[in-house]
Amino acid sequence: MELFGITGTEYVGYLASIMVLLSFTMKDVVKLRLVNMIGCFLFVVYGFLMPSLRVGLPVIIANGAIFLVNFYFAVLKRPKVNVE
């Protein structure tokens, strides 16, 4: 599928890049991590959409690892909020 000469795979890659870039504009660290996780997930999908796994594997591994780090700090080790 192509739209304006850009394939669906490329659109996934561009959307992933936009999400990662957007995450760096966040002031709240938890929001930053959650938006970055979406970008990482999209990059993993993009890696699987590459013509061969050999080409996409570095993208899959790197963004899968970053996703797990973000998940750990944003969900499992969520910052404590003091309510007084």
Sequence and secondary structure as in RCSB ss.txt:
>XXXX:A:sequence
MELFGITGTEYVGYLASIMVLLSFTMKDVVKLRLVNMIGCFLFVVYGFLMPSLRVGLPVIIANGAIFLVNFYFAV
LKRPKVNVE
>XXXX:A:secstr
 EETTEEHHHHHHHHHHHHHHHHTT SSHHHHHHHHHHHHHHHHHHHHHSSSHHHHHHHHHHHHHHHHHHHIIII
IT       
